[in-house]
Amino acid sequence: MESTRYAVGLDIGTTKIVAMIGRENDYGKIEILGIGKSKSLGVHRGVVNNITQTIQSIQQAVQEAESVSGLKIHDCVVGIAGQHIRSLQHSDYITRPNSEEVIRETDLDMLCNQVYKLVMLPGEEIIHVLPQEYKVDGQAEIKEPMGMYGGRLEANFHVVVGQVSSIRNIGRCVKSSGLDLAGITLEPLASANAVLSQEEKEAGVALIDIGGGTTDLAIFKDGIIRHTAVIPFGGNVITEDIKEGCSIIEKQAELLKIKFGSAWPGENKDNEIVSIPGLRGREPKEITLKNLSKIIHARVVEIIEQVYMEIKNYGHEEQKKKLIAGIVLTGGGSQLKHLKQLVEYITGMDTRIGYPNEHLAGDSDAEVASPVYATAVGLVMNALNQQRKRNLTTDAGEAEIQEAEQELPEEEGQQEEPRTIIPQTPRKSFLEKWSDKLKDFLDNAE
């Protein structure tokens, strides 16, 4: 199996935990080899609040994925969300010692790693540093500075910050489930990778991932991530409202929402009624669908208005920042009837439902291409990308060592410092260093 590498994404959600194994086929598309899911019991609003239960749920999902695919899972890329996530803009620069040399990846890494040293609020930690545009010697709006000459390299960054304790708890759960943590990714970024096309990211688009516990937002424009936010409401609060409003138990409320729920109250006639069996010998309850959709409508409007406020905060109303491709809805909550119409009505933006089939191989299971699995598919893509990068740096390192060995003997006479070519050891990305640190921390804690 070594030649076709496979990677694993683990989506620790509020309602479900999904373990997904995938690999890249010959056409660069992603084949899903196995999928396992379990009910998530120890997570509330995207944050782990019961370690033992979360570990059990992870193990259950992983075992299922392993038995479906016949593969063994060793490590995984995990998604992180929750209301403790915030993002900020930051710009930074480095002065290169030799402007006669072209800018290389080491320079970009150096600049990125410098941002990781930013001092955060106590108890916070940087999860992602995403470069937006670069400036070389004051020349602005450069997307890809590699190969250019210049002394001063600066960039604007989108920095995503989260709570240390929440991140450690996730790491702890994964480690105790017998897996290694290959990386942590912000969930809205993973979902965006899975459902958005490059054209949409160029034109400007807002991805809204409505999960059980949180609603995640990622905004792209000119192909670059511009804004991320996590809103601590999701499908569960709608179920909660139905439960309270109709005085029924949660299981029944969830079923009602899925089967008969609609976000648009005008749809239902007054005489449409659902009868729900009463508890233990009590009379059945009768609920009108009009009331049901009024309850759902009220909560959905609240969620969408919060998201729309974030879109306005980004600056959607300025001509230059306009999101031409509008909104893409994904996640389990996006399957609510008439949600698309309601979102268009509130925001006035074009809306579509996003299915994660953008990068999936053609013969994929229809089940996998459901919005419910958007985050998991995105995490698998991330895991595969990280693997590819790791293999590239290792290959590059070996190639440079060979080159260095060939070039050194002839040049010794001509140069005062013969050893200018230093074989590159595979460089670790910050996240990998950070994962290693986390691993050490967890090992010592045990």
C-alpha positions as a Markdown table, in Angstrom:
| # | Residue | x | y | z |
|---|---|---|---|---|
| 1 | Met | 0.0 | 0.0 | 0.0 |
| 2 | Glu | 3.1 | 2.2 | 0.3 |
| 3 | Ser | 3.1 | 3.4 | -3.3 |
| 4 | Thr | -0.5 | 4.8 | -3.1 |
| 5 | Arg | -0.4 | 6.7 | 0.1 |
| 6 | Tyr | -3.6 | 7.2 | 2.0 |
| 7 | Ala | -4.4 | 9.8 | 4.6 |
| 8 | Val | -7.0 | 10.2 | 7.3 |
| 9 | Gly | -9.3 | 13.1 | 8.3 |
| 10 | Leu | -11.0 | 13.2 | 11.6 |
| 11 | Asp | -13.9 | 15.5 | 12.0 |
| 12 | Ile | -14.8 | 15.9 | 15.7 |
| 13 | Gly | -18.2 | 17.5 | 15.5 |
| 14 | Thr | -20.9 | 18.3 | 18.0 |
| 15 | Thr | -23.4 | 15.8 | 16.7 |
| 16 | Lys | -21.1 | 13.2 | 15.0 |
| 17 | Ile | -17.5 | 12.2 | 14.7 |
| 18 | Val | -16.4 | 11.1 | 11.3 |
| 19 | Ala | -13.2 | 9.3 | 10.4 |
| 20 | Met | -12.5 | 9.3 | 6.7 |
| 21 | Ile | -9.7 | 7.5 | 4.8 |
| 22 | Gly | -8.8 | 8.7 | 1.3 |
| 23 | Arg | -6.1 | 8.6 | -1.3 |
| 24 | Glu | -5.3 | 10.5 | -4.5 |
| 25 | Asn | -6.0 | 8.6 | -7.7 |
| 26 | Asp | -3.9 | 9.0 | -10.9 |
| 27 | Tyr | -6.0 | 12.0 | -12.0 |
| 28 | Gly | -5.4 | 14.0 | -8.9 |
| 29 | Lys | -8.9 | 13.4 | -7.6 |
| 30 | Ile | -9.6 | 12.0 | -4.2 |
| 31 | Glu | -10.9 | 8.4 | -3.7 |
| 32 | Ile | -12.6 | 7.7 | -0.4 |
| 33 | Leu | -11.5 | 4.2 | 0.8 |
| 34 | Gly | -13.5 | 4.0 | 4.0 |
| 35 | Ile | -15.7 | 6.1 | 6.3 |
| 36 | Gly | -16.8 | 5.6 | 9.8 |
| 37 | Lys | -19.1 | 7.7 | 11.9 |
| 38 | Ser | -20.3 | 7.6 | 15.5 |
| 39 | Lys | -22.6 | 9.8 | 17.6 |
| 40 | Ser | -20.6 | 12.5 | 19.3 |
| 41 | Leu | -21.3 | 12.6 | 23.0 |
| 42 | Gly | -18.6 | 14.6 | 24.6 |
| 43 | Val | -18.6 | 17.8 | 22.4 |
| 44 | His | -20.6 | 20.9 | 23.0 |
| 45 | Arg | -20.6 | 23.8 | 20.5 |
| 46 | Gly | -17.5 | 22.5 | 18.8 |
| 47 | Val | -15.5 | 22.2 | 22.0 |
| 48 | Val | -14.6 | 19.0 | 23.8 |
| 49 | Asn | -16.3 | 18.9 | 27.3 |
| 50 | Asn | -16.1 | 15.2 | 28.1 |
| 51 | Ile | -12.8 | 13.6 | 27.3 |
| 52 | Thr | -13.8 | 10.0 | 28.1 |
| 53 | Gln | -16.9 | 10.0 | 25.9 |
| 54 | Thr | -15.1 | 11.8 | 23.0 |
| 55 | Ile | -12.3 | 9.1 | 23.1 |
| 56 | Gln | -14.9 | 6.3 | 22.9 |
| 57 | Ser | -16.7 | 8.0 | 20.0 |
| 58 | Ile | -13.4 | 8.6 | 18.1 |
| 59 | Gln | -12.4 | 4.9 | 18.6 |
| 60 | Gln | -15.8 | 3.8 | 17.4 |
| 61 | Ala | -15.6 | 5.9 | 14.2 |
| 62 | Val | -12.0 | 4.8 | 13.6 |
| 63 | Gln | -12.8 | 1.1 | 14.0 |
| 64 | Glu | -15.7 | 1.4 | 11.5 |
| 65 | Ala | -13.5 | 3.2 | 9.0 |
| 66 | Glu | -10.8 | 0.6 | 9.4 |
| 67 | Ser | -13.1 | -2.3 | 8.9 |
| 68 | Val | -14.8 | -0.8 | 5.8 |
| 69 | Ser | -11.4 | 0.0 | 4.2 |
| 70 | Gly | -9.3 | -2.9 | 5.5 |
| 71 | Leu | -6.6 | -0.4 | 6.3 |
| 72 | Lys | -5.0 | 0.5 | 9.6 |
| 73 | Ile | -5.2 | 4.1 | 10.8 |
| 74 | His | -2.0 | 5.5 | 12.4 |
| 75 | Asp | -2.4 | 9.3 | 12.3 |
| 76 | Cys | -4.9 | 11.9 | 11.2 |
| 77 | Val | -5.6 | 15.5 | 10.6 |
| 78 | Val | -8.2 | 16.9 | 12.9 |
| 79 | Gly | -10.6 | 19.8 | 12.4 |
| 80 | Ile | -11.0 | 22.5 | 15.1 |
| 81 | Ala | -13.9 | 24.9 | 15.6 |
| 82 | Gly | -15.7 | 26.4 | 18.5 |
| 83 | Gln | -16.5 | 29.9 | 19.8 |
| 84 | His | -13.0 | 30.4 | 21.1 |
| 85 | Ile | -11.7 | 30.8 | 17.5 |
| 86 | Arg | -11.0 | 34.3 | 16.3 |
| 87 | Ser | -9.0 | 35.7 | 13.4 |
| 88 | Leu | -7.0 | 38.9 | 12.9 |
| 89 | Gln | -5.1 | 40.7 | 10.2 |
| 90 | His | -1.3 | 41.3 | 10.7 |
| 91 | Ser | 1.5 | 42.4 | 8.5 |
| 92 | Asp | 5.1 | 41.6 | 8.9 |
| 93 | Tyr | 8.4 | 41.8 | 7.0 |
| 94 | Ile | 11.9 | 40.4 | 6.8 |
| 95 | Thr | 15.0 | 42.1 | 5.4 |
| 96 | Arg | 17.0 | 39.6 | 3.3 |
| 97 | Pro | 20.7 | 39.6 | 3.8 |
| 98 | Asn | 21.4 | 39.2 | 0.1 |
| 99 | Ser | 19.1 | 40.9 | -2.4 |
| 100 | Glu | 21.2 | 39.6 | -5.3 |
| 101 | Glu | 19.7 | 36.1 | -4.6 |
| 102 | Val | 16.1 | 35.3 | -5.7 |
| 103 | Ile | 13.5 | 34.8 | -3.0 |
| 104 | Arg | 13.2 | 31.1 | -2.1 |
| 105 | Glu | 10.8 | 29.1 | -0.1 |
| 106 | Thr | 13.1 | 29.4 | 3.0 |
| 107 | Asp | 12.5 | 33.1 | 3.0 |
| 108 | Leu | 8.7 | 32.7 | 2.9 |
| 109 | Asp | 8.9 | 30.1 | 5.7 |
| 110 | Met | 11.1 | 32.5 | 7.7 |
| 111 | Leu | 8.5 | 35.3 | 7.3 |
| 112 | Cys | 5.7 | 32.9 | 8.3 |
| 113 | Asn | 7.5 | 31.6 | 11.3 |
| 114 | Gln | 8.1 | 35.1 | 12.5 |
| 115 | Val | 4.4 | 35.7 | 12.7 |
| 116 | Tyr | 4.0 | 32.6 | 14.9 |
| 117 | Lys | 6.1 | 34.4 | 17.5 |
| 118 | Leu | 3.4 | 37.1 | 17.9 |
| 119 | Val | 2.4 | 37.6 | 21.5 |
| 120 | Met | -1.2 | 36.5 | 22.0 |
| 121 | Leu | -3.6 | 37.0 | 24.9 |
| 122 | Pro | -2.9 | 34.6 | 27.8 |
| 123 | Gly | -4.2 | 31.2 | 27.0 |
| 124 | Glu | -4.4 | 31.7 | 23.3 |
| 125 | Glu | -2.3 | 30.1 | 20.6 |
| 126 | Ile | -1.9 | 30.7 | 16.8 |
| 127 | Ile | -3.4 | 27.8 | 14.8 |
| 128 | His | -2.9 | 29.1 | 11.2 |
| 129 | Val | -0.8 | 31.9 | 9.6 |
| 130 | Leu | -2.2 | 32.4 | 6.1 |
| 131 | Pro | -0.3 | 34.8 | 3.8 |
| 132 | Gln | -2.6 | 37.0 | 1.7 |
| 133 | Glu | -0.5 | 39.2 | -0.5 |
| 134 | Tyr | 3.2 | 39.9 | -0.5 |
| 135 | Lys | 5.2 | 43.1 | -1.1 |
| 136 | Val | 8.7 | 43.0 | -2.5 |
| 137 | Asp | 10.7 | 46.2 | -2.0 |
| 138 | Gly | 7.5 | 48.2 | -1.8 |
| 139 | Gln | 5.9 | 46.7 | -4.9 |
| 140 | Ala | 2.5 | 45.6 | -3.8 |
| 141 | Glu | -0.1 | 42.9 | -4.7 |
| 142 | Ile | 2.3 | 40.1 | -5.4 |
| 143 | Lys | 0.7 | 36.7 | -5.0 |
| 144 | Glu | 3.7 | 34.5 | -5.6 |
| 145 | Pro | 7.1 | 36.2 | -4.8 |
| 146 | Met | 9.2 | 33.1 | -5.3 |
| 147 | Gly | 11.9 | 33.6 | -7.9 |
| 148 | Met | 11.9 | 37.4 | -7.6 |
| 149 | Tyr | 14.8 | 39.6 | -6.6 |
| 150 | Gly | 14.4 | 41.9 | -3.6 |
| 151 | Gly | 15.8 | 42.9 | -0.2 |
| 152 | Arg | 12.6 | 43.6 | 1.8 |
| 153 | Leu | 9.9 | 41.0 | 1.7 |
| 154 | Glu | 6.7 | 41.8 | 3.5 |
| 155 | Ala | 3.2 | 40.3 | 3.6 |
| 156 | Asn | -0.3 | 40.7 | 5.0 |
| 157 | Phe | -1.4 | 37.7 | 7.0 |
| 158 | His | -4.7 | 36.3 | 8.1 |
| 159 | Val | -4.0 | 34.8 | 11.5 |
| 160 | Val | -6.3 | 32.3 | 13.2 |
| 161 | Val | -6.1 | 32.1 | 16.9 |
| 162 | Gly | -7.7 | 29.5 | 19.3 |
| 163 | Gln | -7.7 | 28.6 | 23.0 |
| 164 | Val | -4.7 | 26.5 | 24.1 |
| 165 | Ser | -6.7 | 24.3 | 26.5 |
| 166 | Ser | -9.3 | 23.5 | 23.8 |
| 167 | Ile | -6.5 | 22.6 | 21.3 |
| 168 | Arg | -4.7 | 20.4 | 23.9 |
| 169 | Asn | -8.0 | 18.7 | 24.8 |
| 170 | Ile | -8.5 | 17.7 | 21.2 |
| 171 | Gly | -4.8 | 16.5 | 21.0 |
| 172 | Arg | -5.4 | 14.5 | 24.2 |
| 173 | Cys | -8.5 | 12.8 | 22.8 |
| 174 | Val | -6.8 | 11.8 | 19.6 |
| 175 | Lys | -3.7 | 10.6 | 21.4 |
| 176 | Ser | -5.6 | 8.5 | 23.9 |
| 177 | Ser | -7.6 | 7.0 | 21.0 |
| 178 | Gly | -4.3 | 5.5 | 19.9 |
| 179 | Leu | -3.7 | 7.8 | 17.0 |
| 180 | Asp | -0.9 | 10.4 | 16.2 |
| 181 | Leu | -1.9 | 14.0 | 15.5 |
| 182 | Ala | -0.6 | 14.8 | 12.0 |
| 183 | Gly | -2.0 | 18.3 | 12.0 |
| 184 | Ile | -4.8 | 20.6 | 13.1 |
| 185 | Thr | -6.9 | 22.5 | 10.6 |
| 186 | Leu | -9.6 | 25.1 | 11.0 |
| 187 | Glu | -12.9 | 23.4 | 10.0 |
| 188 | Pro | -14.3 | 26.2 | 7.8 |
| 189 | Leu | -11.0 | 26.1 | 5.8 |
| 190 | Ala | -11.3 | 22.3 | 5.3 |
| 191 | Ser | -15.0 | 22.6 | 4.2 |
| 192 | Ala | -14.1 | 25.4 | 1.8 |
| 193 | Asn | -11.4 | 23.2 | 0.2 |
| 194 | Ala | -13.9 | 20.5 | -0.3 |
| 195 | Val | -16.9 | 22.4 | -1.8 |
| 196 | Leu | -15.6 | 25.6 | -3.5 |
| 197 | Ser | -14.3 | 25.9 | -7.0 |
| 198 | Gln | -11.3 | 28.0 | -7.8 |
| 199 | Glu | -13.5 | 30.4 | -9.9 |
| 200 | Glu | -15.8 | 31.0 | -6.8 |
| 201 | Lys | -12.7 | 31.8 | -4.7 |
| 202 | Glu | -11.5 | 34.3 | -7.3 |
| 203 | Ala | -14.9 | 36.0 | -7.8 |
| 204 | Gly | -15.5 | 36.3 | -4.0 |
| 205 | Val | -17.6 | 33.8 | -2.0 |
| 206 | Ala | -18.7 | 33.2 | 1.6 |
| 207 | Leu | -18.8 | 29.6 | 2.7 |
| 208 | Ile | -21.3 | 29.0 | 5.5 |
| 209 | Asp | -21.0 | 25.5 | 7.1 |
| 210 | Ile | -24.0 | 24.9 | 9.4 |
| 211 | Gly | -23.0 | 22.1 | 11.8 |
| 212 | Gly | -24.7 | 20.8 | 14.8 |
| 213 | Gly | -23.0 | 23.0 | 17.4 |
| 214 | Thr | -21.4 | 25.8 | 15.4 |
| 215 | Thr | -21.9 | 27.7 | 12.1 |
| 216 | Asp | -18.5 | 28.3 | 10.5 |
| 217 | Leu | -17.8 | 31.0 | 8.0 |
| 218 | Ala | -14.9 | 31.4 | 5.5 |
| 219 | Ile | -14.7 | 34.3 | 3.0 |
| 220 | Phe | -12.6 | 34.2 | -0.1 |
| 221 | Lys | -11.8 | 36.9 | -2.6 |
| 222 | Asp | -9.2 | 36.9 | -5.5 |
| 223 | Gly | -8.4 | 33.3 | -4.6 |
| 224 | Ile | -7.3 | 34.3 | -1.1 |
| 225 | Ile | -8.8 | 33.6 | 2.3 |
| 226 | Arg | -10.0 | 37.0 | 3.7 |
| 227 | His | -12.0 | 36.3 | 6.8 |
| 228 | Thr | -13.0 | 33.4 | 9.1 |
| 229 | Ala | -15.4 | 33.2 | 12.0 |
| 230 | Val | -17.1 | 30.6 | 14.1 |
| 231 | Ile | -20.6 | 31.4 | 15.4 |
| 232 | Pro | -21.6 | 29.3 | 18.4 |
| 233 | Phe | -25.1 | 28.3 | 17.1 |
| 234 | Gly | -26.0 | 25.4 | 14.7 |
| 235 | Gly | -28.7 | 22.9 | 14.0 |
| 236 | Asn | -28.8 | 21.7 | 17.6 |
| 237 | Val | -30.3 | 25.0 | 18.9 |
| 238 | Ile | -33.1 | 24.6 | 16.3 |
| 239 | Thr | -33.9 | 21.1 | 17.7 |
| 240 | Glu | -33.7 | 22.6 | 21.2 |
| 241 | Asp | -36.3 | 25.2 | 20.2 |
| 242 | Ile | -38.7 | 22.7 | 18.7 |
| 243 | Lys | -38.3 | 20.5 | 21.8 |
| 244 | Glu | -39.2 | 23.5 | 24.1 |
| 245 | Gly | -41.9 | 25.0 | 21.8 |
| 246 | Cys | -43.7 | 21.7 | 21.2 |
| 247 | Ser | -43.0 | 20.1 | 24.6 |
| 248 | Ile | -41.6 | 16.9 | 23.1 |
| 249 | Ile | -38.4 | 14.9 | 23.6 |
| 250 | Glu | -35.2 | 15.6 | 21.7 |
| 251 | Lys | -35.3 | 12.5 | 19.5 |
| 252 | Gln | -38.8 | 13.5 | 18.3 |
| 253 | Ala | -37.8 | 17.1 | 17.8 |
| 254 | Glu | -34.8 | 16.1 | 15.6 |
| 255 | Leu | -37.0 | 13.8 | 13.5 |
| 256 | Leu | -39.6 | 16.5 | 13.1 |
| 257 | Lys | -37.0 | 18.9 | 12.0 |
| 258 | Ile | -35.5 | 16.5 | 9.4 |
| 259 | Lys | -38.8 | 15.1 | 8.0 |
| 260 | Phe | -41.2 | 18.0 | 8.1 |
| 261 | Gly | -39.1 | 21.1 | 9.0 |
| 262 | Ser | -39.0 | 24.1 | 6.7 |
| 263 | Ala | -37.3 | 27.5 | 7.1 |
| 264 | Trp | -40.1 | 29.3 | 5.3 |
| 265 | Pro | -43.4 | 29.5 | 7.2 |
| 266 | Gly | -45.6 | 30.6 | 4.3 |
| 267 | Glu | -45.2 | 27.1 | 2.7 |
| 268 | Asn | -47.5 | 25.2 | 5.0 |
| 269 | Lys | -51.3 | 25.2 | 5.1 |
| 270 | Asp | -53.0 | 25.7 | 8.5 |
| 271 | Asn | -54.6 | 22.2 | 8.4 |
| 272 | Glu | -51.3 | 20.2 | 8.0 |
| 273 | Ile | -50.8 | 18.4 | 11.3 |
| 274 | Val | -48.3 | 15.8 | 12.6 |
| 275 | Ser | -49.3 | 13.5 | 15.4 |
| 276 | Ile | -46.5 | 12.5 | 17.8 |
| 277 | Pro | -46.9 | 9.6 | 20.1 |
| 278 | Gly | -47.1 | 10.6 | 23.8 |
| 279 | Leu | -44.7 | 9.3 | 26.5 |
| 280 | Arg | -45.7 | 6.1 | 28.2 |
| 281 | Gly | -49.4 | 5.9 | 28.0 |
| 282 | Arg | -50.1 | 9.6 | 27.5 |
| 283 | Glu | -52.2 | 11.1 | 24.7 |
| 284 | Pro | -50.4 | 11.7 | 21.4 |
| 285 | Lys | -49.6 | 15.4 | 20.7 |
| 286 | Glu | -50.7 | 17.2 | 17.6 |
| 287 | Ile | -48.4 | 19.8 | 16.1 |
| 288 | Thr | -49.3 | 21.9 | 13.1 |
| 289 | Leu | -46.5 | 22.2 | 10.5 |
| 290 | Lys | -47.1 | 25.9 | 10.3 |
| 291 | Asn | -46.1 | 26.3 | 14.0 |
| 292 | Leu | -43.1 | 24.0 | 13.4 |
| 293 | Ser | -41.8 | 26.1 | 10.6 |
| 294 | Lys | -42.4 | 29.3 | 12.5 |
| 295 | Ile | -40.2 | 28.0 | 15.3 |
| 296 | Ile | -37.5 | 26.9 | 12.9 |
| 297 | His | -37.7 | 30.2 | 10.9 |
| 298 | Ala | -37.2 | 32.4 | 13.9 |
| 299 | Arg | -34.0 | 30.6 | 14.9 |
| 300 | Val | -32.6 | 30.2 | 11.4 |
| 301 | Val | -33.1 | 34.0 | 10.8 |
| 302 | Glu | -31.1 | 34.7 | 13.9 |
| 303 | Ile | -28.2 | 32.5 | 12.8 |
| 304 | Ile | -28.2 | 33.9 | 9.2 |
| 305 | Glu | -28.3 | 37.5 | 10.5 |
| 306 | Gln | -25.2 | 36.8 | 12.7 |
| 307 | Val | -23.4 | 35.3 | 9.7 |
| 308 | Tyr | -24.4 | 38.2 | 7.5 |
| 309 | Met | -23.1 | 40.7 | 10.1 |
| 310 | Glu | -19.7 | 38.9 | 9.8 |
| 311 | Ile | -19.9 | 39.2 | 6.0 |
| 312 | Lys | -20.6 | 42.9 | 6.3 |
| 313 | Asn | -17.7 | 43.2 | 8.8 |
| 314 | Tyr | -15.4 | 41.8 | 6.2 |
| 315 | Gly | -16.5 | 44.7 | 3.9 |
| 316 | His | -18.8 | 43.0 | 1.4 |
| 317 | Glu | -20.6 | 46.3 | 0.8 |
| 318 | Glu | -17.5 | 48.0 | -0.6 |
| 319 | Gln | -17.3 | 47.7 | -4.4 |
| 320 | Lys | -13.8 | 46.3 | -4.4 |
| 321 | Lys | -14.6 | 43.6 | -1.8 |
| 322 | Lys | -17.9 | 42.5 | -3.3 |
| 323 | Leu | -18.5 | 38.7 | -3.2 |
| 324 | Ile | -19.7 | 38.1 | -6.7 |
| 325 | Ala | -20.2 | 34.4 | -6.3 |
| 326 | Gly | -22.5 | 35.0 | -3.3 |
| 327 | Ile | -22.9 | 32.3 | -0.6 |
| 328 | Val | -22.4 | 28.6 | -0.5 |
| 329 | Leu | -24.2 | 26.6 | 2.2 |
| 330 | Thr | -22.8 | 23.3 | 3.4 |
| 331 | Gly | -22.8 | 21.1 | 6.5 |
| 332 | Gly | -25.8 | 19.0 | 7.8 |
| 333 | Gly | -27.8 | 22.1 | 8.6 |
| 334 | Ser | -27.8 | 23.2 | 4.9 |
| 335 | Gln | -30.2 | 20.4 | 4.1 |
| 336 | Leu | -33.1 | 22.2 | 5.8 |
| 337 | Lys | -35.9 | 22.8 | 3.3 |
| 338 | His | -36.2 | 26.2 | 1.7 |
| 339 | Leu | -33.1 | 27.4 | 3.6 |
| 340 | Lys | -31.5 | 28.6 | 0.3 |
| 341 | Gln | -34.5 | 30.8 | -0.5 |
| 342 | Leu | -34.4 | 32.3 | 3.1 |
| 343 | Val | -30.7 | 33.1 | 2.9 |
| 344 | Glu | -31.2 | 34.8 | -0.5 |
| 345 | Tyr | -34.1 | 36.7 | 0.9 |
| 346 | Ile | -32.2 | 38.0 | 4.0 |
| 347 | Thr | -28.8 | 38.7 | 2.4 |
| 348 | Gly | -29.8 | 39.5 | -1.2 |
| 349 | Met | -26.8 | 37.3 | -2.3 |
| 350 | Asp | -26.8 | 34.4 | -4.8 |
| 351 | Thr | -26.9 | 31.1 | -2.8 |
| 352 | Arg | -26.2 | 27.5 | -3.6 |
| 353 | Ile | -25.9 | 24.3 | -1.6 |
| 354 | Gly | -22.3 | 23.1 | -1.6 |
| 355 | Tyr | -21.6 | 19.3 | -2.1 |
| 356 | Pro | -18.1 | 18.2 | -1.5 |
| 357 | Asn | -17.8 | 16.6 | -4.9 |
| 358 | Glu | -15.5 | 19.3 | -6.3 |
| 359 | His | -12.3 | 17.1 | -5.9 |
| 360 | Leu | -13.8 | 13.6 | -5.4 |
| 361 | Ala | -13.2 | 10.8 | -7.9 |
| 362 | Gly | -16.1 | 10.3 | -10.3 |
| 363 | Asp | -17.2 | 6.9 | -8.9 |
| 364 | Ser | -17.4 | 8.0 | -5.3 |
| 365 | Asp | -20.3 | 6.9 | -3.2 |
| 366 | Ala | -23.3 | 9.3 | -3.3 |
| 367 | Glu | -23.3 | 9.2 | 0.5 |
| 368 | Val | -19.9 | 10.8 | 0.7 |
| 369 | Ala | -20.8 | 13.6 | -1.6 |
| 370 | Ser | -23.4 | 14.8 | 1.0 |
| 371 | Pro | -22.9 | 18.3 | 2.6 |
| 372 | Val | -22.8 | 16.4 | 5.9 |
| 373 | Tyr | -19.3 | 15.2 | 5.0 |
| 374 | Ala | -17.9 | 18.4 | 3.6 |
| 375 | Thr | -15.5 | 19.0 | 6.6 |
| 376 | Ala | -14.3 | 15.4 | 6.6 |
| 377 | Val | -13.5 | 15.4 | 2.9 |
| 378 | Gly | -11.7 | 18.7 | 3.3 |
| 379 | Leu | -9.6 | 17.3 | 6.2 |
| 380 | Val | -8.6 | 14.2 | 4.0 |
| 381 | Met | -7.5 | 16.7 | 1.3 |
| 382 | Asn | -5.4 | 18.6 | 3.8 |
| 383 | Ala | -3.9 | 15.4 | 5.2 |
| 384 | Leu | -2.9 | 14.4 | 1.6 |
| 385 | Asn | -1.4 | 17.8 | 0.9 |
| 386 | Gln | 0.7 | 17.7 | 4.0 |
| 387 | Gln | 1.9 | 14.3 | 3.1 |
| 388 | Arg | 2.8 | 15.5 | -0.4 |
| 389 | Lys | 4.8 | 18.5 | 1.1 |
| 390 | Arg | 6.6 | 16.2 | 3.5 |
| 391 | Asn | 7.6 | 13.9 | 0.6 |
| 392 | Leu | 8.7 | 16.9 | -1.5 |
| 393 | Thr | 10.9 | 18.3 | 1.2 |
| 394 | Thr | 12.5 | 14.9 | 1.9 |
| 395 | Asp | 13.1 | 14.5 | -1.9 |
| 396 | Ala | 14.5 | 18.0 | -2.2 |
| 397 | Gly | 16.7 | 17.4 | 0.8 |
| 398 | Glu | 18.2 | 14.3 | -0.7 |
| 399 | Ala | 18.6 | 15.9 | -4.1 |
| 400 | Glu | 20.5 | 18.9 | -2.6 |
| 401 | Ile | 22.7 | 16.6 | -0.6 |
| 402 | Gln | 23.7 | 14.8 | -3.8 |
| 403 | Glu | 24.3 | 18.1 | -5.6 |
| 404 | Ala | 26.4 | 19.4 | -2.7 |
| 405 | Glu | 28.5 | 16.4 | -2.7 |
| 406 | Gln | 29.1 | 16.7 | -6.5 |
| 407 | Glu | 29.9 | 20.4 | -6.4 |
| 408 | Leu | 32.1 | 20.8 | -3.4 |
| 409 | Pro | 35.4 | 19.2 | -4.6 |
| 410 | Glu | 35.8 | 21.3 | -7.8 |
| 411 | Glu | 35.0 | 24.6 | -6.2 |
| 412 | Glu | 37.3 | 24.4 | -3.2 |
| 413 | Gly | 40.2 | 26.2 | -4.9 |
| 414 | Gln | 38.1 | 29.2 | -6.2 |
| 415 | Gln | 36.1 | 30.1 | -3.1 |
| 416 | Glu | 37.2 | 31.4 | 0.3 |
| 417 | Glu | 34.2 | 29.7 | 1.8 |
| 418 | Pro | 33.8 | 26.4 | 0.0 |
| 419 | Arg | 30.9 | 25.2 | 2.0 |
| 420 | Thr | 28.2 | 27.6 | 0.8 |
| 421 | Ile | 25.9 | 24.7 | -0.3 |
| 422 | Ile | 24.4 | 23.3 | 2.8 |
| 423 | Pro | 22.4 | 20.1 | 2.3 |
| 424 | Gln | 18.8 | 20.8 | 3.4 |
| 425 | Thr | 17.3 | 18.6 | 5.9 |
| 426 | Pro | 13.6 | 18.3 | 5.4 |
| 427 | Arg | 12.2 | 21.4 | 6.9 |
| 428 | Lys | 9.3 | 21.0 | 9.3 |
| 429 | Ser | 6.4 | 23.3 | 8.9 |
| 430 | Phe | 5.4 | 25.1 | 12.1 |
| 431 | Leu | 2.4 | 22.9 | 12.5 |
| 432 | Glu | 4.6 | 19.8 | 12.6 |
| 433 | Lys | 7.0 | 21.3 | 15.1 |
| 434 | Trp | 3.9 | 22.3 | 17.1 |
| 435 | Ser | 2.5 | 18.8 | 16.8 |
| 436 | Asp | 5.8 | 17.4 | 18.1 |
| 437 | Lys | 5.7 | 19.8 | 21.0 |
| 438 | Leu | 2.2 | 18.7 | 21.8 |
| 439 | Lys | 3.1 | 15.1 | 21.6 |
| 440 | Asp | 6.0 | 15.6 | 24.0 |
| 441 | Phe | 3.7 | 17.5 | 26.3 |
| 442 | Leu | 1.1 | 14.7 | 26.3 |
| 443 | Asp | 3.7 | 12.0 | 26.7 |
| 444 | Asn | 5.1 | 13.8 | 29.8 |
| 445 | Ala | 1.6 | 14.4 | 31.1 |
| 446 | Glu | 1.0 | 10.7 | 31.1 |
